[in-house]
Amino acid sequence: MSELANQLVIAEREQIARGVRHLLADPLITERAAPDVFDVIRRRRDPIAKWFDYYCGWTLIVEPRLGYARLVKVRPAADPTRPARRLRSGRSAFDRRRYVLLCVVAAELFAAPVTTIGLLAGRVRAATAEEPVVETFDSASRGERMAFVDALRLLESFGVLEAVDGVADSFVDSDAAKVLFRVDTTLLLRLLATPSGPSQLGMPVEEVPLRLADVLAELTRERRYGLAGAPAGRHADRTGVSDAQRNLWLRHSVFRRLVDDPVVYLDELSADERAYLESPTGRQLLRRAAEQGGFILEERAEGVLLIDPDGIATDNKFPDDASTAKVAALLLLDAMPGPTTVEQLQRSTAGMLERFPRWARKYQGEGGVREIVSDALAVLKEFGLVRTSASGLVTPLPAAFFEGRERHNALGETVFLGIGRALSTPGPTAGQQRCDVEISLDPEGGRTVAATVGADNGTFVQFFHDGSIAVGNDGRDLASVFNVGREANQTRGRNGVGGSVMVTFEGSYRPQVLRACDHLVEVGERAAPPPNRLYKDEFEVR
């Protein structure tokens, strides 16, 4: 194969991987909103569709002429961590009323390809008035108009609605606002991702609140799996399940969680799913899927996760310095050496709010401590970093404490430096470098922190009683680790025997709130760090 052919194959693989990750972040991609991304998916739609179909059992619909790509993602369990959100600065989650209005608006949009906001509001009012279980829409209420507009703006973001004249937000101030919409009914039909439509269930309306779990199970039930895909305990007798159905269900159920959740813990899987994931076939498919999708596979004793080195598949980032709840979540995680209670976290958070009165002003009032802890814990649970119990116990999960060159607390990176080999040659007796800070270590303390030295740019060094250290940054990725060794020789003698490690971070982000430390160092960062190089008689340790 020629060099040009090799380059074309590599480019095609990269495009397929990028297309897979873009669709995982946004299952509905339109040509109008993301022309470059849509073009890649359009050109590589066949291999991308095969990837999703084989590993996840999801269907990819690409309409080149209509200008959209829709990945139909089906999950058998409800996921409260990804609600619809208001397209405003706070990005608050939709409440029940907004979901109701969203559904009614979507149903009424099929009436005509073009409509005005006033006509649409009138149809929504009439439709809700006919349903005894739905509160009638009242456009005279500003709160109702705002909820209505939030539903419209979400549909606009999907490409279903296009404001030809006027803006939807004007309806919030006045129900007499004039806005003309164009409706894409074809795309509207693609929004529903359930295998079975709600109208096909045939369940009386009054029974739905009492049997909501059954409703969700029927909406997401995929007949190709037979009883293999039925919820545990619902069908005890599964003798009619074929091996093909069982293996297909196991593969799809495991990979759906891997590509959709921040981390998959083995103790959260069923016994059959764990056995499949740990089997030679499962492990081979896991590595192949990661390679084809452009992911880095992390396998731990506690679980598995797929890391996107480019951040394309990340639909929600942690931390986010624009979000107070995410900053608070990081600080709470740092204050959690092990299982703790919500009350203990509230006490530490109260002290933090007192020390930084100009930070988190939204939470500075009465009840603010409880609210910020609640919001921060919601963030940590969303990213699979903690688990909470009904009794109020908060337990940090393994993903919060990666070791080695890993992300710590889902922010920046950390490198752990263990204890090296003992030297038979004594150290230098003269010309030793003077230290700025002396830290006493107690070997009986083991792997507990003896002291932390921090810098105002987010870099920190933790010294452990067992002699190991950790070097990290609370906002930057690791650029390089340069490990150098020196041996005694005739010219060097005993001076400089041992080694050194240079850890370099990339980026310019500086955390707004620094982690607690025993010694703080100011770093100007006016110049880039010098390149790593070996001195005479040195060698790099790899």
C-alpha positions in Angstrom: 0.0 0.0 0.0 1.4 3.4 -1.0 2.1 6.2 1.5 -0.8 8.2 0.1 -3.2 5.3 0.6 -2.0 4.9 4.1 -2.7 8.5 4.8 -6.2 8.3 3.4 -6.9 5.2 5.6 -5.7 7.0 8.7 -7.7 10.1 7.8 -10.8 8.0 7.3 -10.4 6.3 10.7 -9.9 9.7 12.4 -13.1 11.0 10.7 -15.1 8.0 11.8 -13.9 8.3 15.3 -14.7 12.0 15.4 -18.1 11.4 14.0 -18.8 8.8 16.7 -17.8 11.1 19.5 -19.7 14.1 18.1 -22.9 12.1 18.0 -22.4 10.9 21.5 -22.1 14.5 22.7 -25.1 15.6 20.6 -27.4 12.9 19.2 -29.1 15.5 16.9 -26.7 17.4 14.6 -28.0 19.7 11.9 -26.2 21.1 8.9 -27.3 24.6 9.8 -25.9 24.5 13.3 -22.7 22.5 12.7 -21.9 22.3 8.9 -18.4 20.8 9.3 -19.4 18.1 11.7 -22.5 17.2 9.7 -20.3 16.9 6.5 -18.0 14.4 8.3 -21.0 12.4 9.5 -22.6 12.5 6.0 -19.5 11.3 4.3 -18.7 8.5 6.8 -22.3 7.6 7.8 -22.0 3.9 6.9 -19.1 3.0 9.1 -20.4 5.3 11.9 -23.8 3.7 11.7 -22.3 0.2 11.8 -20.3 1.2 14.9 -23.3 2.3 16.8 -25.5 -0.6 15.6 -22.9 -3.3 16.5 -21.7 -2.0 19.9 -24.8 -0.2 21.2 -27.7 -1.3 19.1 -28.6 2.3 18.3 -29.8 3.5 14.9 -28.2 6.4 13.1 -30.5 8.3 10.7 -28.7 10.7 8.2 -30.8 12.8 5.9 -28.3 14.7 3.6 -31.0 16.6 1.7 -32.9 17.6 4.9 -29.6 18.4 6.6 -29.7 16.5 9.9 -28.2 13.4 11.5 -30.1 11.7 14.4 -28.7 9.1 16.7 -31.6 7.2 18.2 -30.3 6.4 21.7 -32.3 4.1 23.8 -31.6 3.4 27.5 -33.8 1.0 29.6 -33.4 3.1 32.7 -34.4 6.7 33.4 -31.4 9.0 33.7 -32.0 12.0 35.9 -28.5 13.5 35.3 -29.4 14.7 31.8 -32.6 16.8 31.9 -33.7 19.2 29.3 -32.4 22.6 30.3 -33.6 26.2 29.9 -31.5 28.0 27.3 -30.7 30.9 29.7 -27.7 31.9 31.7 -28.5 29.7 34.6 -29.4 26.7 32.4 -31.8 25.4 35.0 -33.4 22.0 34.5 -36.9 21.7 33.1 -39.6 21.3 35.7 -42.7 19.2 35.2 -44.7 22.2 33.8 -42.1 22.8 31.1 -42.0 19.2 30.1 -45.8 19.2 29.8 -45.8 22.3 27.6 -43.0 20.9 25.5 -45.0 17.8 24.7 -48.2 19.8 24.0 -46.3 22.3 21.8 -44.7 19.5 19.8 -48.1 17.8 19.2 -49.7 21.1 18.1 -46.8 22.0 15.7 -48.0 19.3 13.2 -51.0 21.5 12.4 -49.2 23.7 9.8 -45.6 24.2 8.4 -45.8 27.9 9.3 -47.3 29.4 12.4 -47.2 32.4 14.7 -46.4 32.4 18.4 -49.9 33.7 19.1 -51.7 31.0 17.1 -49.5 28.3 18.7 -50.3 29.7 22.2 -54.0 29.6 21.4 -53.8 25.9 20.2 -51.8 25.0 23.4 -54.4 26.7 25.5 -57.3 24.8 23.8 -55.5 21.5 24.0 -54.7 21.7 27.7 -58.2 22.9 28.5 -59.6 19.6 27.0 -57.4 17.4 29.1 -58.6 17.0 32.7 -55.2 15.8 33.9 -53.3 18.8 32.5 -53.5 22.3 33.9 -54.8 24.8 31.3 -52.2 27.0 29.8 -52.7 30.7 30.8 -50.9 33.1 28.6 -51.9 36.0 30.9 -49.4 34.7 33.4 -45.8 35.8 33.0 -44.5 32.6 34.6 -46.6 30.5 32.1 -45.3 32.5 29.2 -41.7 32.0 30.3 -42.3 28.3 30.6 -43.9 28.3 27.1 -41.0 30.2 25.6 -38.4 27.9 27.2 -40.1 25.0 25.4 -40.0 26.9 22.1 -36.4 27.8 22.5 -35.5 24.2 23.1 -37.2 23.2 19.9 -35.4 26.0 18.2 -32.1 24.6 19.4 -33.1 21.2 17.9 -33.8 22.9 14.5 -37.5 22.0 14.7 -38.5 25.7 14.9 -37.0 28.6 13.0 -37.9 32.1 13.8 -38.5 33.8 10.4 -39.5 37.1 11.9 -39.2 38.2 15.6 -37.7 36.4 18.6 -39.5 34.0 20.9 -38.3 35.8 24.1 -40.5 38.8 23.2 -43.5 36.7 24.2 -42.3 36.7 27.8 -42.9 40.5 28.1 -46.2 40.5 26.2 -48.6 37.9 24.9 -49.3 40.2 22.0 -45.8 39.7 20.6 -45.5 38.9 16.9 -43.2 36.0 16.0 -43.4 34.0 12.8 -42.1 30.4 12.9 -41.2 27.9 10.2 -41.8 24.2 11.4 -39.7 21.2 10.3 -42.3 18.5 11.0 -40.0 15.8 9.5 -37.3 16.5 12.1 -40.0 16.8 14.8 -41.0 13.2 14.1 -37.4 12.1 14.8 -37.2 13.6 18.3 -39.0 10.7 19.9 -36.4 8.0 20.5 -38.6 5.3 22.1 -39.1 1.9 20.3 -42.8 2.1 21.2 -44.9 5.2 21.0 -46.8 6.3 24.1 -50.1 6.1 22.2 -49.6 2.4 21.6 -49.6 1.4 25.3 -53.3 1.5 25.7 -53.1 2.3 29.4 -55.8 4.5 31.1 -54.5 8.0 31.9 -55.5 7.7 35.6 -53.2 4.6 35.9 -50.1 6.2 34.5 -48.9 7.8 37.8 -49.4 4.5 39.7 -47.6 2.5 37.1 -44.9 4.9 35.8 -42.1 2.2 36.0 -44.2 -0.1 33.8 -44.8 2.7 31.4 -41.1 3.5 31.0 -40.3 -0.2 30.7 -42.8 -0.7 27.9 -41.7 2.5 26.1 -38.1 1.4 26.0 -38.7 -2.4 25.5 -36.9 -3.7 22.4 -38.5 -6.9 21.1 -35.3 -8.2 19.4 -33.9 -9.1 22.8 -36.9 -11.1 23.9 -37.0 -11.8 27.6 -33.2 -11.1 27.9 -33.9 -7.4 27.9 -36.7 -7.6 30.5 -36.1 -5.9 33.9 -34.7 -8.2 36.6 -37.4 -10.0 38.5 -40.2 -9.3 36.0 -39.8 -12.6 34.2 -38.2 -15.2 36.3 -38.4 -17.9 33.7 -36.1 -17.0 30.8 -35.7 -20.5 29.3 -37.0 -19.2 26.0 -34.1 -16.8 25.6 -31.7 -17.8 22.9 -28.0 -17.5 23.2 -28.0 -15.0 20.4 -30.5 -12.8 22.2 -28.7 -13.0 25.5 -25.3 -12.1 24.0 -26.8 -9.3 21.9 -28.5 -7.8 25.0 -25.3 -8.1 27.1 -23.1 -6.4 24.5 -25.5 -3.6 23.9 -26.4 -3.0 27.6 -22.7 -2.9 28.6 -21.6 -0.6 25.8 -24.5 1.7 26.1 -23.4 2.5 29.7 -19.7 2.8 28.7 -20.3 5.4 26.0 -23.0 7.3 27.9 -21.9 7.4 31.6 -18.8 9.0 33.0 -17.6 5.8 34.6 -19.1 2.2 34.8 -18.5 0.5 38.2 -18.5 -3.2 38.2 -20.6 -3.4 41.3 -23.4 -1.6 39.5 -23.6 -4.2 36.7 -25.5 -7.5 36.9 -23.6 -10.7 37.4 -24.1 -11.6 33.7 -22.9 -8.1 32.5 -19.8 -8.4 34.7 -19.0 -11.9 33.3 -19.5 -10.6 29.8 -17.2 -7.6 30.3 -14.5 -9.8 31.9 -14.7 -12.5 29.3 -12.0 -12.7 26.5 -14.7 -11.7 23.9 -15.9 -8.8 26.0 -12.4 -7.5 26.6 -11.5 -7.8 23.0 -14.6 -5.9 21.9 -14.0 -3.3 24.5 -10.5 -2.5 23.2 -11.7 -2.6 19.6 -14.6 -0.2 20.3 -12.3 2.2 22.1 -9.7 2.2 19.3 -12.3 2.7 16.5 -14.1 5.5 18.5 -10.9 7.3 19.3 -11.1 6.7 23.1 -8.5 5.9 25.7 -9.6 2.9 27.6 -9.1 3.0 31.4 -9.5 -0.4 33.2 -9.4 -0.6 36.9 -10.3 -3.2 39.5 -13.4 -1.1 40.4 -14.6 -0.3 36.9 -14.1 0.9 33.4 -14.3 4.2 31.6 -13.7 5.6 28.1 -11.7 8.9 28.0 -12.0 11.2 25.0 -8.5 12.9 24.8 -10.0 15.7 22.6 -13.1 16.3 24.7 -15.4 15.9 21.7 -17.8 13.4 23.3 -18.0 15.4 26.6 -21.5 16.9 26.8 -20.9 18.3 30.3 -17.5 19.3 31.7 -16.4 19.2 35.3 -15.2 21.5 36.6 -16.5 24.7 35.0 -15.2 27.9 36.6 -18.4 29.6 35.4 -20.4 27.3 37.6 -20.3 27.9 41.3 -21.8 24.5 42.0 -19.0 22.7 40.2 -16.3 24.7 41.9 -17.9 23.9 45.3 -18.1 20.2 44.2 -14.4 20.1 43.7 -13.7 21.7 47.1 -16.1 19.2 48.8 -14.3 16.3 47.1 -11.0 17.6 48.4 -12.5 17.7 51.9 -13.6 14.1 51.7 -10.8 11.7 52.6 -13.4 9.0 53.1 -17.1 8.5 53.8 -18.6 11.5 55.5 -22.0 12.9 56.3 -23.9 15.8 54.7 -23.8 17.6 58.0 -20.0 17.5 58.1 -19.9 18.8 54.5 -22.2 21.6 55.5 -20.0 22.7 58.4 -16.9 22.8 56.2 -18.8 24.6 53.5 -20.0 27.2 56.0 -16.5 27.9 56.9 -15.5 28.2 53.3 -18.3 30.8 52.6 -17.1 32.8 55.6 -13.5 32.8 54.4 -14.6 33.9 50.9 -17.5 36.3 51.3 -17.3 37.6 47.8 -17.5 34.1 46.3 -20.7 32.2 45.7 -22.9 35.2 46.4 -26.0 33.3 45.3 -25.5 31.0 48.3 -24.4 33.6 50.9 -27.9 34.2 52.3 -30.1 32.1 54.7 -30.2 28.5 53.7 -27.3 29.0 51.3 -25.1 26.4 52.9 -27.6 23.6 52.5 -28.4 24.7 48.9 -24.7 24.8 47.8 -23.9 21.5 49.3 -27.0 20.0 47.7 -26.1 21.4 44.3 -22.4 20.3 44.6 -23.4 16.8 45.6 -25.7 16.6 42.6 -22.7 17.5 40.4 -20.5 14.8 42.0 -23.2 12.2 41.6 -23.8 13.1 38.0 -20.1 12.5 37.3 -20.0 9.2 39.2 -17.7 10.6 41.9 -19.7 10.0 45.0 -22.6 7.9 46.2 -25.1 9.0 48.8 -27.3 6.9 51.1 -30.8 7.6 52.5 -29.2 8.1 55.9 -27.1 11.1 54.6 -23.8 9.3 54.2 -21.6 10.5 51.3 -19.1 8.0 50.0 -16.4 9.1 47.5 -16.1 6.5 44.6 -12.8 5.3 43.1 -13.1 7.6 40.0 -12.5 10.5 42.4 -9.0 9.3 43.4 -7.2 8.1 40.3 -3.5 7.4 40.8 -0.6 7.6 38.4 -0.8 10.1 35.6 -4.5 10.6 35.9 -7.2 13.2 36.3 -7.7 13.9 40.0 -11.2 15.0 41.0 -12.0 15.3 37.2 -9.9 18.5 37.1 -6.4 18.8 35.8 -3.9 16.0 36.1 -1.7 14.5 38.8 1.4 12.4 38.7 2.3 10.2 41.7 6.0 9.6 42.4 6.7 6.5 44.4 9.7 5.7 46.5 12.8 4.9 44.4 15.5 2.3 45.1 17.8 2.7 48.0 21.3 4.0 47.0 24.4 2.3 48.3 26.4 5.4 47.6 26.1 8.1 50.4 24.8 11.5 49.3 26.9 14.6 49.1 28.3 16.1 52.2 28.9 19.6 50.9 27.1 22.0 48.5 23.7 20.7 49.2 20.8 22.8 47.9 19.0 24.6 50.7 15.3 24.0 50.9 12.6 26.6 51.6 10.3 24.2 53.5 11.2 21.3 55.7 8.6 18.6 56.3 8.7 15.9 58.9 7.6 12.4 57.9 6.4 9.7 60.2 6.7 6.3 58.5 3.9 4.9 60.6 1.6 7.4 58.9 1.8 5.4 55.7 0.0 6.9 52.7 -1.4 9.9 54.5 -0.6 13.5 53.6 2.1 15.0 55.8 2.0 18.5 54.2 0.9 20.3 51.0 2.8 23.0 49.2 0.6 25.0 46.8 1.1 27.7 44.2 -1.2 30.4 43.2 -1.4 29.0 39.7 -3.1 25.8 40.9 0.0 23.6 41.1 0.4 21.6 44.3 2.8 19.1 45.8 1.6 16.7 48.4 4.1 14.9 50.6 3.1 11.6 52.1 4.4 10.0 55.3 5.6 6.9 53.4 8.0 9.0 51.3 6.0 9.3 48.1 4.8 12.6 46.7 2.1 13.8 44.3 2.5 16.7 41.9 -0.6 18.1 40.2 -2.5 21.1 39.1 -6.1 22.0 39.8 -6.8 23.4 36.3 -4.3 22.2 33.8 -3.3 19.0 32.0 0.0 17.4 32.3 2.4 18.4 29.4 5.4 16.2 30.3 7.2 14.2 33.0 11.0 14.3 32.7 12.6 11.7 34.9 16.3 11.9 35.1 18.8 9.7 36.9 22.5 10.2 37.9 25.0 7.6 38.9 28.3 8.0 40.7 31.4 7.9 38.4 35.1 8.9 38.6 34.4 12.5 37.7 31.2 13.1 39.5 31.9 11.1 42.6 29.1 11.3 45.1 27.8 14.7 44.2 24.5 14.7 42.4 23.9 10.9 42.7 20.2 10.0 42.6 17.8 11.7 40.3 15.2 14.4 39.7 11.8 14.7 38.1 10.6 17.7 36.2 6.8 17.9 35.9 5.4 20.5 33.4 1.7 21.5 33.0 0.2 23.2 30.0 -2.5 25.9 29.8 -3.1 29.2 31.6 -6.2 28.5 33.7 -5.8 29.7 37.3 -8.4 28.5 39.8 -10.5 31.1 41.5 -10.3 29.2 44.8 -7.1 27.6 45.8 -6.9 24.3 47.7 -6.0 24.4 51.3 -2.2 24.0 51.8 0.4 24.3 54.5 2.7 26.6 52.4 1.7 28.9 49.5 4.1 30.0 46.8 3.5 32.8 44.4 4.3 32.0 40.7 4.5 34.9 38.2 4.5 32.8 35.0 5.8 35.7 33.0 7.9 33.3 30.8 7.4 29.8 29.4 9.4 27.1 31.2 12.7 26.2 29.6 12.8 22.9 27.6 13.9 19.8 29.3 17.4 18.7 28.6 20.0 16.2 30.0 23.1 17.5 31.6 26.5 15.7 31.5 26.4 12.1 32.9 22.6 12.2 33.2 20.2 9.7 31.6 16.5 9.7 31.2 14.5 7.1 33.1 11.5 5.8 31.1 
